Amino acid sequence: MKRYEVVMGLEVHVELATESKLFCSCSAKFGADANEHVCPACAGMPGMPAVTNKRAVELGIAAALVTNSEITPVMTFDKKNYFYPDLPTGYQITQINAPICRNGWIEIETAAGTKKITLKQIHIEEDAGKLVHDARTGTTLVDFNRTSVPLVEIVSNPDFRSADEVVAYLEKLRSLLSFAGVSDCKMQEGSMRCDVNLSVREAGSGILGTRTEIKNMNSLKAIAAAIAYEAQRHIDALETGCETLIQETRRWDDAAGETFSMREKENATDYRYFPNPELMPVRIDDAWIERVRKSLPEPARDKFLRMTGALGLPETDSKIITGSKNLSDIFDRTLAHFNNPKEVVNWIIVELLAIAKGDNKGEDDISIDCEKFAGLMELVDNKTINRNVGKKLLLKVLNEGIDPAAYVRENDLGLVSDTSLIDRAVQDALAENERSVTEYRSGNEKAAGFLMGRVMKNLGGKADPKVVNERLRYWLTR
């Protein structure tokens, strides 16, 4: 039986973290009501001049720097012509002749080892709008909010040979760009989307097979599944002749677990590219590049090394924190108010992530006042409250924005530190649970845990468990 090799290249679209759109002052923020962020310019009305967003260019430079790319000294914009209902001008402003950068590379790690993925280019372009299909009425509506939102398209060379490599690359790219502040890279919101160009050939052959493109993927799990399905479809076609492979664009149906044809794949000539005469070239000199370089935040890899080195944190915990830009920011901001790295990491991983999971939120969706978060940890650390009370207050900090110290004072939640009161609670618990006392004195250690719970209940949970345990053991041995 013949052996086959899957060959893939990726086109990754990443929306830039600008306040406004690429060529007008409309808001670029996600989540507005349909067609709320639209003006005559981004709606494609005649006679509306386009003005390039400087911040978008700076974020493009940042993307070039973190991907080891060669920055073009003078970049230009071009028009890519095609008709689609959510493209109001009938063309897309993009870059083909002089994109912002070329010839970059990213190193990835998989179970098979490290590998360098090379990039053909990164170019800046405007996004299209969004079609909303209403199955009930059989109609399609258009939302132009996303029209002209700035993005970079990162085009790799056909260096991928497995779904594992693709996923590792996308995770690395998401880390590089989110930590650099280029984009939030939220795939669930469409700010990072991937097109997979895939072909199959006999192993050892230097000739590429017929290429198909799987369009607009925004889930790592779906991308891996789509690659597996499409690669097998190609192999079956080559082995059995059951279908003729053609160059086409396909979509992934997650429910059916298969791809389906969308349209025949266009070539560059079909788009009739030509220079955009309405936009001036943008000169990018060394001084501008250096300013952007100096403004870049600490990358995930450097932060990981700092956490495991200078801060003495475990690799597993540090990997979780640096796996999300949002968690990393929460860690840094909280640490600035409460200088105890191990406790900060522990509260984030054990408590904060558990609450987020219970609310069906991802790591990037967590929002908390880090000064109040730090204040809560300090109350536990100095034994003003115990950890159980702290966990309850964390929910109130998250959901109600309470001030922990004020809330503890106003609701009398401070720890009971009077040992006479603790002793009284212990004696009451022992008197009420004589059977458990007998079991403990007969060697049943679990009975002590039950009695500990009874004592804490008598104290309203407002006592240091260590002190309570010491007093309980004292009275149990009398």
C-alpha positions as CSV (number, residue, x, y, z in Angstrom):
1,M,0.0,0.0,0.0
2,K,1.3,3.5,-0.9
3,R,2.3,5.8,1.9
4,Y,1.0,9.4,1.7
5,E,2.2,12.7,3.1
6,V,-0.1,15.6,4.1
7,V,1.2,19.0,3.1
8,M,-0.4,22.1,4.6
9,G,0.1,25.9,4.7
10,L,-2.0,28.3,6.9
11,E,-3.5,31.7,6.4
12,V,-4.3,33.1,9.8
13,H,-6.4,36.3,10.1
14,V,-5.9,38.2,13.4
15,E,-7.9,41.3,14.2
16,L,-5.7,44.1,15.5
17,A,-6.3,45.6,19.0
18,T,-7.1,49.1,17.8
19,E,-9.8,51.3,19.2
20,S,-11.0,52.4,15.7
21,K,-11.2,50.8,12.2
22,L,-8.5,50.7,9.6
23,F,-9.6,53.6,7.5
24,C,-12.2,55.5,9.5
25,S,-12.9,56.5,13.1
26,C,-15.7,54.0,13.8
27,S,-15.2,51.8,16.8
28,A,-13.6,48.4,16.2
29,K,-14.9,46.9,19.4
30,F,-16.6,43.5,19.4
31,G,-20.1,42.9,20.7
32,A,-22.1,46.0,19.6
33,D,-25.6,45.8,18.2
34,A,-25.8,45.0,14.5
35,N,-24.7,48.0,12.3
36,E,-24.1,50.2,15.3
37,H,-20.4,51.0,14.3
38,V,-20.9,52.0,10.7
39,C,-20.2,55.3,8.9
40,P,-20.4,56.4,5.2
41,A,-16.7,55.5,4.8
42,C,-16.8,51.9,6.0
43,A,-20.2,51.4,4.4
44,G,-18.6,52.1,1.0
45,M,-20.3,55.3,0.1
46,P,-18.8,57.1,-2.9
47,G,-16.5,60.0,-2.3
48,M,-15.4,59.0,1.2
49,P,-11.6,59.2,1.5
50,A,-9.8,56.5,3.5
51,V,-7.2,57.5,6.1
52,T,-4.7,54.9,7.4
53,N,-4.9,54.1,11.1
54,K,-1.3,54.7,12.4
55,R,-1.9,52.4,15.4
56,A,-2.8,49.5,13.1
57,V,0.6,49.9,11.3
58,E,2.4,49.9,14.7
59,L,0.7,46.7,15.7
60,G,1.7,45.3,12.3
61,I,5.3,46.2,13.1
62,A,4.9,44.4,16.5
63,A,3.6,41.3,14.7
64,A,6.6,41.4,12.4
65,L,9.0,41.7,15.4
66,V,7.6,38.8,17.4
67,T,7.6,36.5,14.2
68,N,11.3,37.3,13.3
69,S,10.1,38.9,10.0
70,E,11.8,41.3,7.6
71,I,9.9,44.7,7.7
72,T,9.3,46.4,4.4
73,P,10.8,50.0,4.4
74,V,7.9,51.4,2.3
75,M,4.6,49.5,2.4
76,T,1.7,50.1,0.1
77,F,-2.0,49.1,-0.1
78,D,-3.8,47.4,-2.9
79,K,-7.3,46.6,-4.0
80,K,-8.5,43.0,-4.2
81,N,-11.6,42.9,-6.3
82,Y,-14.5,40.4,-5.7
83,F,-18.2,40.7,-5.0
84,Y,-19.7,39.5,-1.8
85,P,-22.8,40.9,0.0
86,D,-20.8,41.8,3.2
87,L,-18.1,43.7,1.2
88,P,-19.9,47.0,0.5
89,T,-17.3,48.6,-1.9
90,G,-16.9,45.5,-4.1
91,Y,-13.2,45.3,-3.2
92,Q,-11.1,44.7,-0.1
93,I,-8.2,47.0,0.7
94,T,-5.2,44.7,1.4
95,Q,-1.5,44.3,0.5
96,I,0.1,42.2,-2.1
97,N,2.9,44.2,-3.8
98,A,4.6,45.6,-0.7
99,P,3.2,44.0,2.5
100,I,4.4,45.1,5.9
101,C,6.8,42.2,6.2
102,R,8.1,39.0,4.7
103,N,10.3,35.9,5.4
104,G,9.5,35.4,9.1
105,W,9.7,32.2,11.2
106,I,8.3,30.7,14.4
107,E,9.6,27.7,16.3
108,I,7.1,25.2,17.5
109,E,7.3,22.2,19.9
110,T,5.4,19.0,19.5
111,A,5.9,15.4,20.8
112,A,8.1,14.9,17.7
113,G,10.4,17.7,18.8
114,T,11.0,21.3,17.7
115,K,10.5,22.6,14.2
116,K,10.8,26.0,12.5
117,I,7.8,27.1,10.5
118,T,8.6,29.7,7.9
119,L,6.3,32.6,6.9
120,K,5.9,33.9,3.4
121,Q,4.5,37.2,4.5
122,I,2.3,39.2,6.9
123,H,0.0,41.8,5.4
124,I,-2.4,44.3,6.8
125,E,-6.0,44.4,5.4
126,E,-9.5,45.4,6.3
127,D,-12.0,42.8,7.4
128,A,-15.3,42.2,5.6
129,G,-18.7,42.3,7.3
130,K,-20.8,39.4,8.6
131,L,-23.7,37.6,7.0
132,V,-26.4,36.5,9.5
133,H,-28.5,33.6,8.1
134,D,-32.0,33.3,9.5
135,A,-33.2,29.7,9.0
136,R,-36.7,30.5,10.1
137,T,-37.4,33.0,7.4
138,G,-34.9,31.8,4.8
139,T,-33.3,35.3,4.6
140,T,-29.8,36.6,5.1
141,L,-29.1,39.9,6.9
142,V,-25.8,41.8,6.8
143,D,-24.0,43.3,9.8
144,F,-21.3,45.9,8.7
145,N,-19.8,46.4,12.2
146,R,-16.8,44.3,11.3
147,T,-16.3,46.0,7.9
148,S,-12.9,47.7,7.8
149,V,-11.8,46.4,11.2
150,P,-8.0,46.1,10.8
151,L,-6.4,42.7,10.7
152,V,-3.1,41.1,9.7
153,E,-3.1,38.0,7.6
154,I,-0.2,35.7,8.5
155,V,0.7,33.5,5.5
156,S,2.9,30.5,6.2
157,N,4.8,28.4,3.7
158,P,3.6,24.8,3.2
159,D,5.7,23.5,6.1
160,F,3.1,21.6,8.1
161,R,2.8,17.8,8.0
162,S,0.4,17.0,10.8
163,A,-2.5,18.4,12.8
164,D,-0.3,18.4,15.9
165,E,2.0,20.9,14.2
166,V,-0.8,23.1,13.1
167,V,-2.3,23.3,16.6
168,A,1.2,23.9,18.2
169,Y,1.8,26.7,15.7
170,L,-1.6,28.4,16.3
171,E,-1.1,28.2,20.1
172,K,2.4,29.7,19.8
173,L,1.1,32.4,17.4
174,R,-1.7,33.2,19.8
175,S,0.8,33.5,22.7
176,L,3.2,35.7,20.8
177,L,0.6,38.1,19.5
178,S,-1.6,38.4,22.6
179,F,1.4,39.0,24.9
180,A,2.7,41.6,22.5
181,G,-0.7,43.4,22.6
182,V,-1.2,42.9,18.9
183,S,-4.6,41.2,19.4
184,D,-6.7,39.5,22.0
185,C,-6.7,36.4,19.7
186,K,-10.1,35.3,21.0
187,M,-11.0,32.6,18.5
188,Q,-14.5,32.3,20.0
189,E,-15.1,35.9,19.0
190,G,-13.6,35.6,15.6
191,S,-10.6,37.8,16.3
192,M,-8.3,34.9,15.3
193,R,-9.4,32.7,12.3
194,C,-7.5,30.2,10.3
195,D,-7.7,28.9,6.7
196,V,-6.0,25.6,6.1
197,N,-4.6,24.9,2.6
198,L,-4.2,21.1,2.4
199,S,-2.9,18.7,-0.2
200,V,-1.8,15.0,-0.2
201,R,1.0,13.4,-2.1
202,E,2.9,10.1,-2.1
203,A,5.6,10.1,0.5
204,G,8.9,11.2,-1.0
205,S,7.4,13.0,-3.9
206,G,8.4,16.6,-4.5
207,I,5.2,17.4,-6.5
208,L,2.3,18.9,-4.5
209,G,-1.1,17.4,-4.9
210,T,-4.4,19.2,-5.6
211,R,-5.0,21.8,-3.0
212,T,-8.2,22.5,-1.1
213,E,-8.7,25.3,1.4
214,I,-10.8,24.8,4.6
215,K,-12.1,28.3,5.3
216,N,-12.6,30.4,8.5
217,M,-11.8,27.9,11.3
218,N,-12.0,29.3,14.8
219,S,-11.5,26.3,17.1
220,L,-8.4,24.3,17.6
221,K,-10.5,21.1,18.2
222,A,-12.4,21.7,15.0
223,I,-9.2,22.5,13.0
224,A,-7.7,19.1,14.1
225,A,-10.9,17.3,13.2
226,A,-11.2,19.0,9.8
227,I,-7.6,18.2,8.9
228,A,-8.1,14.5,9.7
229,Y,-11.3,14.3,7.7
230,E,-10.0,16.3,4.6
231,A,-6.6,14.4,4.5
232,Q,-8.5,11.0,4.5
233,R,-10.8,12.3,1.8
234,H,-7.8,13.1,-0.4
235,I,-6.2,9.7,0.3
236,D,-9.4,7.9,-0.5
237,A,-9.8,9.8,-3.8
238,L,-6.2,9.0,-4.8
239,E,-6.5,5.3,-3.7
240,T,-9.9,4.5,-5.1
241,G,-10.7,7.2,-7.7
242,C,-14.1,7.6,-6.0
243,E,-14.0,11.3,-6.7
244,T,-11.9,13.8,-8.7
245,L,-10.1,16.3,-6.5
246,I,-10.4,19.9,-7.6
247,Q,-8.9,23.1,-6.3
248,E,-11.7,24.5,-4.2
249,T,-12.7,26.2,-1.0
250,R,-14.5,24.0,1.5
251,R,-16.2,24.7,4.9
252,W,-16.2,22.5,8.0
253,D,-19.6,21.2,9.3
254,D,-18.9,20.5,13.0
255,A,-22.2,18.7,13.6
256,A,-21.7,16.4,10.6
257,G,-18.0,16.0,11.2
258,E,-17.1,16.6,7.5
259,T,-16.2,19.3,5.0
260,F,-18.4,20.4,2.2
261,S,-17.7,22.4,-1.0
262,M,-18.2,26.1,-0.9
263,R,-16.8,27.3,-4.2
264,E,-14.0,26.6,-6.7
265,K,-10.8,28.1,-5.4
266,E,-9.8,31.4,-7.0
267,N,-6.3,32.3,-8.1
268,A,-4.6,35.6,-7.6
269,T,-5.4,36.7,-11.2
270,D,-9.2,36.2,-10.4
271,Y,-9.0,39.0,-7.9
272,R,-7.6,41.6,-10.3
273,Y,-5.3,43.2,-7.8
274,F,-4.1,46.7,-8.5
275,P,-2.4,49.5,-6.4
276,N,-4.8,51.6,-4.3
277,P,-4.3,55.2,-5.6
278,E,-6.3,56.7,-2.7
279,L,-3.8,55.7,0.0
280,M,-0.3,57.0,0.3
281,P,2.6,54.7,0.8
282,V,3.7,54.3,4.5
283,R,7.5,54.7,5.2
284,I,8.7,52.6,8.1
285,D,12.1,53.7,9.3
286,D,14.5,52.1,11.8
287,A,13.6,54.7,14.5
288,W,9.9,53.8,14.3
289,I,10.7,50.1,14.5
290,E,12.9,50.6,17.5
291,R,10.2,52.6,19.3
292,V,7.8,49.7,18.8
293,R,10.4,47.2,19.9
294,K,11.0,49.0,23.2
295,S,7.3,49.3,23.8
296,L,6.7,45.5,23.6
297,P,5.6,43.9,26.9
298,E,7.4,40.9,28.4
299,P,6.8,37.8,26.2
300,A,5.3,34.6,27.6
301,R,8.6,32.7,27.4
302,D,10.5,35.4,29.3
303,K,7.7,35.6,31.9
304,F,7.8,31.8,32.4
305,L,11.6,31.9,33.0
306,R,11.2,34.7,35.5
307,M,8.4,32.9,37.3
308,T,10.3,29.6,37.5
309,G,13.6,31.3,38.2
310,A,13.6,34.6,40.3
311,L,10.2,33.9,41.7
312,G,10.8,30.2,42.5
313,L,7.4,29.0,41.2
314,P,6.7,25.5,39.9
315,E,6.9,24.9,36.2
316,T,3.3,23.5,36.0
317,D,1.8,26.6,37.7
318,S,3.9,29.0,35.7
319,K,2.8,27.3,32.4
320,I,-0.8,27.8,33.4
321,I,-0.3,31.5,34.1
322,T,1.7,32.2,31.0
323,G,-0.7,30.2,28.9
324,S,-3.1,33.1,29.0
325,K,-2.3,36.8,28.6
326,N,-5.3,37.6,30.8
327,L,-4.1,35.3,33.7
328,S,-0.6,36.7,33.3
329,D,-1.9,40.3,33.6
330,I,-4.0,39.3,36.7
331,F,-0.9,37.7,38.2
332,D,1.3,40.8,37.7
333,R,-1.3,43.4,38.8
334,T,-2.1,41.4,41.9
335,L,1.5,40.8,42.8
336,A,2.1,44.5,42.7
337,H,-0.3,44.9,45.7
338,F,0.5,41.6,47.5
339,N,4.1,40.5,47.1
340,N,3.7,36.8,47.7
341,P,4.1,35.0,44.3
342,K,3.2,31.5,45.6
343,E,0.0,32.7,47.3
344,V,-1.1,34.8,44.3
345,V,-0.6,31.8,41.9
346,N,-2.4,29.5,44.2
347,W,-5.4,31.7,44.5
348,I,-5.6,32.2,40.7
349,I,-5.2,28.6,39.8
350,V,-7.1,26.9,42.7
351,E,-9.9,29.4,43.4
352,L,-10.3,31.9,40.5
353,L,-10.2,29.3,37.7
354,A,-12.6,27.0,39.6
355,I,-15.1,29.9,39.8
356,A,-14.7,30.7,36.1
357,K,-15.1,27.0,35.2
358,G,-18.3,26.9,37.2
359,D,-19.6,29.9,35.4
360,N,-18.6,28.4,32.0
361,K,-16.1,31.1,31.4
362,G,-12.7,30.8,29.8
363,E,-9.4,32.1,31.2
364,D,-9.6,35.2,28.9
365,D,-13.1,36.1,30.2
366,I,-12.1,36.5,33.8
367,S,-12.3,40.1,35.0
368,I,-11.4,41.1,38.6
369,D,-10.2,44.2,40.5
370,C,-6.7,43.0,41.3
371,E,-6.2,45.5,44.2
372,K,-9.2,44.0,45.9
373,F,-8.1,40.5,45.0
374,A,-4.7,41.3,46.7
375,G,-6.5,42.8,49.7
376,L,-8.5,39.6,50.2
377,M,-5.3,37.5,50.2
378,E,-3.7,39.8,52.7
379,L,-6.7,39.4,55.1
380,V,-6.2,35.6,54.9
381,D,-2.4,35.9,55.2
382,N,-2.5,38.0,58.3
383,K,-5.2,35.8,59.8
384,T,-7.9,38.4,59.9
385,I,-10.1,35.8,58.2
386,N,-9.6,32.2,57.4
387,R,-9.4,30.8,53.9
388,N,-13.0,29.4,53.8
389,V,-14.3,32.9,54.5
390,G,-11.8,34.2,51.9
391,K,-13.2,31.9,49.2
392,K,-16.7,33.2,49.9
393,L,-15.5,36.8,49.7
394,L,-13.8,36.1,46.4
395,L,-17.2,35.4,44.8
396,K,-18.4,38.8,46.1
397,V,-15.3,40.6,44.9
398,L,-15.9,39.0,41.4
399,N,-19.7,39.5,41.2
400,E,-20.3,42.6,43.4
401,G,-17.0,44.4,43.5
402,I,-17.0,44.6,47.3
403,D,-14.1,46.0,49.3
404,P,-12.9,42.9,51.3
405,A,-11.6,44.7,54.4
406,A,-14.7,46.9,54.7
407,Y,-17.0,43.9,54.2
408,V,-15.3,41.9,56.9
409,R,-15.6,44.8,59.4
410,E,-19.2,45.5,58.6
411,N,-20.3,41.9,58.8
412,D,-18.2,40.8,61.7
413,L,-16.4,38.1,59.8
414,G,-13.0,38.4,61.5
415,L,-11.5,35.3,63.0
416,V,-12.4,34.3,66.6
417,S,-9.0,34.5,68.3
418,D,-10.2,34.2,72.0
419,T,-9.1,30.7,73.0
420,S,-11.7,30.6,75.8
421,L,-14.4,31.0,73.1
422,I,-12.8,28.3,71.0
423,D,-12.5,26.0,74.0
424,R,-16.1,26.5,74.8
425,A,-17.1,25.6,71.2
426,V,-14.9,22.5,71.4
427,Q,-16.4,21.3,74.6
428,D,-19.9,21.8,73.3
429,A,-19.1,19.8,70.2
430,L,-17.6,17.0,72.3
431,A,-20.7,16.9,74.5
432,E,-23.1,16.8,71.6
433,N,-21.2,14.0,69.8
434,E,-20.1,11.5,72.4
435,R,-20.1,8.6,70.0
436,S,-17.6,10.3,67.7
437,V,-15.4,11.1,70.8
438,T,-15.5,7.4,71.7
439,E,-14.6,6.4,68.1
440,Y,-11.7,8.7,68.0
441,R,-10.3,7.5,71.3
442,S,-10.7,3.9,69.9
443,G,-8.3,4.8,67.1
444,N,-10.7,6.1,64.4
445,E,-8.9,9.2,63.1
446,K,-11.7,10.1,60.7
447,A,-13.9,11.0,63.8
448,A,-11.6,13.9,64.5
449,G,-12.4,15.4,61.1
450,F,-16.1,15.1,61.8
451,L,-15.6,16.8,65.2
452,M,-13.5,19.5,63.6
453,G,-16.4,20.3,61.3
454,R,-18.8,20.5,64.3
455,V,-16.5,22.9,66.1
456,M,-16.1,25.2,63.1
457,K,-19.9,25.2,62.7
458,N,-20.3,26.3,66.3
459,L,-17.8,29.1,65.6
460,G,-19.6,30.2,62.4
461,G,-16.6,29.3,60.4
462,K,-14.7,32.3,61.9
463,A,-11.7,30.7,63.4
464,D,-8.2,29.6,62.4
465,P,-8.5,25.9,61.6
466,K,-5.0,25.3,62.9
467,V,-5.8,26.8,66.3
468,V,-9.1,24.9,66.4
469,N,-7.4,21.6,65.6
470,E,-4.8,22.2,68.4
471,R,-7.5,22.9,71.0
472,L,-9.7,20.0,69.8
473,R,-6.7,17.5,70.1
474,Y,-6.0,18.9,73.5
475,W,-9.5,18.3,74.8
476,L,-9.8,14.9,73.1
477,T,-6.8,13.6,75.0
478,R,-8.0,14.7,78.4
